[in-house]
């Protein structure tokens, strides 16, 4: 992270929006989620599964509000 980004974290979000469309981000996030859960699903503890799902939901919410930043 650059000093400029540290001083203004919104720059990171703006760069993300410039690099990817909202639908691309959601699609990539979904692919990541599926591969994470499917690859090791049987070996994950219940708490780990919940953490992955929670992070997925939160990141999806961030993607939804990005156009508002």
C-alpha positions, 0 to 999 in steps of 0.5 A: 500500500502506498503512502497516498493510499494509507492517507486516503483509503478511498483511493483503493476502492476507486481503483478497484471500481476502475479495474473491475465492474461490479458484476466481474467482482461478484463473479470472481468472488463467487468463484473464489468462494466455491473453490474455497468451500469445495476444495476443503469442505469436508476438512473445515470446522463448522466455525471455519465454514461460518467465517468463510461464509461471513467474509463472502457476505461482507465482501459482497456488501462492499461490492454493492456499495462501491458505486456509491463511493 
